[in-house]
Amino acid sequence: LEQIEADGCDLDHAAIRVFSNAPGNYGTNVNFMVMDSQWDREETLGDLFVTRKCFAYGRDSKGKSIEGLEARLAMDTALSRVEETYQNIDTFEIGLTVDDHYYEYLGGVSKAVEKRAKSRPAIYLSDTLSSDTKIRSLEETVRLETRAKTLNPRWYEGMLKHGFRGVAEIENHVSNTFGWSATADAVDDWIYSEVANTFLFDETMLERLRDLNPHSAHSLARRLLEANGRGYWEAEESVLDRLREISRSLEDQLEGVA
């Protein structure tokens, strides 16, 4: 009733609670915007989430089915009241840095809430991989997965056994980690620093990446520089200069420059 009075809408519109894509569409496209670096302001990512997901589903007060009714105002109003956002993790195979859909959805809705509620929501994930369910903050979960996979020698050495595809998978994890910076600013500085130290500043490792997949190695270096450029990673200028030199060297290799 408060919403009817505030927005000047009818009961059916004010009662809308279920939102998704327009019929026939899928996804938020937040992940594509982040991966392609096609955004200037973070709030653009939240706005895209709402643009893609503001179509209502359910039934009205007369029992008539609502199938994909555009209802942006109703979604904006609903998000303005959100204090926490949440995601369940129920598989060992697909974690926060494995699949971009996690930050596409949880990150996207959290960024949308931040603008509409005027404050960043608390972001939680539940680990239901065992009967001993744990609730963790997003920041804690990113740290845990980074240590368990991206920076774990047993994991990345296993990836490198797959050659070209393995290096691409390492770069994919780093890019998905960056997605949590873009949508939720949830990545500690040390994570980016250790990624640089492990994969690019170790000369032996860098040579392995060069030989197996210079394209992904170059993308990894560029992603770290972007993290600094967008204010997600504070690094000393000497570190950045070294990254720039590595990036230029890999670019020359890709272009066949002697």
Secondary structure as a PSIPRED ss2 file (coil, helix, strand):
# PSIPRED VFORMAT (PSIPRED V4.0)

   1 L C   1.000  0.000  0.000
   2 E H   0.000  1.000  0.000
   3 Q H   0.000  1.000  0.000
   4 I H   0.000  1.000  0.000
   5 E H   0.000  1.000  0.000
   6 A H   0.000  1.000  0.000
   7 D H   0.000  1.000  0.000
   8 G C   1.000  0.000  0.000
   9 C C   1.000  0.000  0.000
  10 D C   1.000  0.000  0.000
  11 L H   0.000  1.000  0.000
  12 D H   0.000  1.000  0.000
  13 H H   0.000  1.000  0.000
  14 A H   0.000  1.000  0.000
  15 A C   1.000  0.000  0.000
  16 I C   1.000  0.000  0.000
  17 R C   1.000  0.000  0.000
  18 V C   1.000  0.000  0.000
  19 F E   0.000  0.000  1.000
  20 S E   0.000  0.000  1.000
  21 N C   1.000  0.000  0.000
  22 A C   1.000  0.000  0.000
  23 P C   1.000  0.000  0.000
  24 G C   1.000  0.000  0.000
  25 N C   1.000  0.000  0.000
  26 Y C   1.000  0.000  0.000
  27 G C   1.000  0.000  0.000
  28 T C   1.000  0.000  0.000
  29 N C   1.000  0.000  0.000
  30 V H   0.000  1.000  0.000
  31 N H   0.000  1.000  0.000
  32 F H   0.000  1.000  0.000
  33 M H   0.000  1.000  0.000
  34 V H   0.000  1.000  0.000
  35 M H   0.000  1.000  0.000
  36 D C   1.000  0.000  0.000
  37 S C   1.000  0.000  0.000
  38 Q C   1.000  0.000  0.000
  39 W C   1.000  0.000  0.000
  40 D C   1.000  0.000  0.000
  41 R C   1.000  0.000  0.000
  42 E C   1.000  0.000  0.000
  43 E H   0.000  1.000  0.000
  44 T H   0.000  1.000  0.000
  45 L H   0.000  1.000  0.000
  46 G H   0.000  1.000  0.000
  47 D H   0.000  1.000  0.000
  48 L H   0.000  1.000  0.000
  49 F H   0.000  1.000  0.000
  50 V H   0.000  1.000  0.000
  51 T H   0.000  1.000  0.000
  52 R H   0.000  1.000  0.000
  53 K H   0.000  1.000  0.000
  54 C C   1.000  0.000  0.000
  55 F E   0.000  0.000  1.000
  56 A E   0.000  0.000  1.000
  57 Y E   0.000  0.000  1.000
  58 G E   0.000  0.000  1.000
  59 R E   0.000  0.000  1.000
  60 D C   1.000  0.000  0.000
  61 S C   1.000  0.000  0.000
  62 K C   1.000  0.000  0.000
  63 G C   1.000  0.000  0.000
  64 K C   1.000  0.000  0.000
  65 S E   0.000  0.000  1.000
  66 I E   0.000  0.000  1.000
  67 E E   0.000  0.000  1.000
  68 G E   0.000  0.000  1.000
  69 L E   0.000  0.000  1.000
  70 E E   0.000  0.000  1.000
  71 A C   1.000  0.000  0.000
  72 R H   0.000  1.000  0.000
  73 L H   0.000  1.000  0.000
  74 A H   0.000  1.000  0.000
  75 M H   0.000  1.000  0.000
  76 D H   0.000  1.000  0.000
  77 T H   0.000  1.000  0.000
  78 A H   0.000  1.000  0.000
  79 L H   0.000  1.000  0.000
  80 S C   1.000  0.000  0.000
  81 R C   1.000  0.000  0.000
  82 V C   1.000  0.000  0.000
  83 E C   1.000  0.000  0.000
  84 E E   0.000  0.000  1.000
  85 T E   0.000  0.000  1.000
  86 Y E   0.000  0.000  1.000
  87 Q E   0.000  0.000  1.000
  88 N E   0.000  0.000  1.000
  89 I E   0.000  0.000  1.000
  90 D C   1.000  0.000  0.000
  91 T C   1.000  0.000  0.000
  92 F C   1.000  0.000  0.000
  93 E C   1.000  0.000  0.000
  94 I C   1.000  0.000  0.000
  95 G C   1.000  0.000  0.000
  96 L C   1.000  0.000  0.000
  97 T C   1.000  0.000  0.000
  98 V C   1.000  0.000  0.000
  99 D C   1.000  0.000  0.000
 100 D C   1.000  0.000  0.000
 101 H H   0.000  1.000  0.000
 102 Y H   0.000  1.000  0.000
 103 Y H   0.000  1.000  0.000
 104 E H   0.000  1.000  0.000
 105 Y H   0.000  1.000  0.000
 106 L H   0.000  1.000  0.000
 107 G H   0.000  1.000  0.000
 108 G H   0.000  1.000  0.000
 109 V H   0.000  1.000  0.000
 110 S H   0.000  1.000  0.000
 111 K H   0.000  1.000  0.000
 112 A H   0.000  1.000  0.000
 113 V H   0.000  1.000  0.000
 114 E H   0.000  1.000  0.000
 115 K H   0.000  1.000  0.000
 116 R H   0.000  1.000  0.000
 117 A H   0.000  1.000  0.000
 118 K C   1.000  0.000  0.000
 119 S C   1.000  0.000  0.000
 120 R C   1.000  0.000  0.000
 121 P C   1.000  0.000  0.000
 122 A E   0.000  0.000  1.000
 123 I E   0.000  0.000  1.000
 124 Y E   0.000  0.000  1.000
 125 L E   0.000  0.000  1.000
 126 S E   0.000  0.000  1.000
 127 D E   0.000  0.000  1.000
 128 T C   1.000  0.000  0.000
 129 L C   1.000  0.000  0.000
 130 S C   1.000  0.000  0.000
 131 S C   1.000  0.000  0.000
 132 D C   1.000  0.000  0.000
 133 T C   1.000  0.000  0.000
 134 K E   0.000  0.000  1.000
 135 I E   0.000  0.000  1.000
 136 R E   0.000  0.000  1.000
 137 S E   0.000  0.000  1.000
 138 L H   0.000  1.000  0.000
 139 E H   0.000  1.000  0.000
 140 E H   0.000  1.000  0.000
 141 T H   0.000  1.000  0.000
 142 V H   0.000  1.000  0.000
 143 R H   0.000  1.000  0.000
 144 L H   0.000  1.000  0.000
 145 E H   0.000  1.000  0.000
 146 T H   0.000  1.000  0.000
 147 R H   0.000  1.000  0.000
 148 A H   0.000  1.000  0.000
 149 K H   0.000  1.000  0.000
 150 T H   0.000  1.000  0.000
 151 L C   1.000  0.000  0.000
 152 N C   1.000  0.000  0.000
 153 P H   0.000  1.000  0.000
 154 R H   0.000  1.000  0.000
 155 W H   0.000  1.000  0.000
 156 Y H   0.000  1.000  0.000
 157 E H   0.000  1.000  0.000
 158 G H   0.000  1.000  0.000
 159 M H   0.000  1.000  0.000
 160 L H   0.000  1.000  0.000
 161 K C   1.000  0.000  0.000
 162 H C   1.000  0.000  0.000
 163 G C   1.000  0.000  0.000
 164 F H   0.000  1.000  0.000
 165 R H   0.000  1.000  0.000
 166 G H   0.000  1.000  0.000
 167 V H   0.000  1.000  0.000
 168 A H   0.000  1.000  0.000
 169 E H   0.000  1.000  0.000
 170 I H   0.000  1.000  0.000
 171 E H   0.000  1.000  0.000
 172 N H   0.000  1.000  0.000
 173 H H   0.000  1.000  0.000
 174 V H   0.000  1.000  0.000
 175 S H   0.000  1.000  0.000
 176 N H   0.000  1.000  0.000
 177 T H   0.000  1.000  0.000
 178 F H   0.000  1.000  0.000
 179 G H   0.000  1.000  0.000
 180 W H   0.000  1.000  0.000
 181 S H   0.000  1.000  0.000
 182 A H   0.000  1.000  0.000
 183 T H   0.000  1.000  0.000
 184 A H   0.000  1.000  0.000
 185 D C   1.000  0.000  0.000
 186 A C   1.000  0.000  0.000
 187 V C   1.000  0.000  0.000
 188 D C   1.000  0.000  0.000
 189 D H   0.000  1.000  0.000
 190 W H   0.000  1.000  0.000
 191 I H   0.000  1.000  0.000
 192 Y H   0.000  1.000  0.000
 193 S H   0.000  1.000  0.000
 194 E H   0.000  1.000  0.000
 195 V H   0.000  1.000  0.000
 196 A H   0.000  1.000  0.000
 197 N H   0.000  1.000  0.000
 198 T H   0.000  1.000  0.000
 199 F H   0.000  1.000  0.000
 200 L C   1.000  0.000  0.000
 201 F C   1.000  0.000  0.000
 202 D C   1.000  0.000  0.000
 203 E H   0.000  1.000  0.000
 204 T H   0.000  1.000  0.000
 205 M H   0.000  1.000  0.000
 206 L H   0.000  1.000  0.000
 207 E H   0.000  1.000  0.000
 208 R H   0.000  1.000  0.000
 209 L H   0.000  1.000  0.000
 210 R H   0.000  1.000  0.000
 211 D H   0.000  1.000  0.000
 212 L H   0.000  1.000  0.000
 213 N C   1.000  0.000  0.000
 214 P H   0.000  1.000  0.000
 215 H H   0.000  1.000  0.000
 216 S H   0.000  1.000  0.000
 217 A H   0.000  1.000  0.000
 218 H H   0.000  1.000  0.000
 219 S H   0.000  1.000  0.000
 220 L H   0.000  1.000  0.000
 221 A H   0.000  1.000  0.000
 222 R H   0.000  1.000  0.000
 223 R H   0.000  1.000  0.000
 224 L H   0.000  1.000  0.000
 225 L H   0.000  1.000  0.000
 226 E H   0.000  1.000  0.000
 227 A H   0.000  1.000  0.000
 228 N H   0.000  1.000  0.000
 229 G H   0.000  1.000  0.000
 230 R C   1.000  0.000  0.000
 231 G C   1.000  0.000  0.000
 232 Y C   1.000  0.000  0.000
 233 W C   1.000  0.000  0.000
 234 E C   1.000  0.000  0.000
 235 A C   1.000  0.000  0.000
 236 E C   1.000  0.000  0.000
 237 E H   0.000  1.000  0.000
 238 S H   0.000  1.000  0.000
 239 V H   0.000  1.000  0.000
 240 L H   0.000  1.000  0.000
 241 D H   0.000  1.000  0.000
 242 R H   0.000  1.000  0.000
 243 L H   0.000  1.000  0.000
 244 R H   0.000  1.000  0.000
 245 E H   0.000  1.000  0.000
 246 I H   0.000  1.000  0.000
 247 S H   0.000  1.000  0.000
 248 R H   0.000  1.000  0.000
 249 S H   0.000  1.000  0.000
 250 L H   0.000  1.000  0.000
 251 E H   0.000  1.000  0.000
 252 D H   0.000  1.000  0.000
 253 Q H   0.000  1.000  0.000
 254 L H   0.000  1.000  0.000
 255 E H   0.000  1.000  0.000
 256 G C   1.000  0.000  0.000
 257 V C   1.000  0.000  0.000
 258 A C   1.000  0.000  0.000
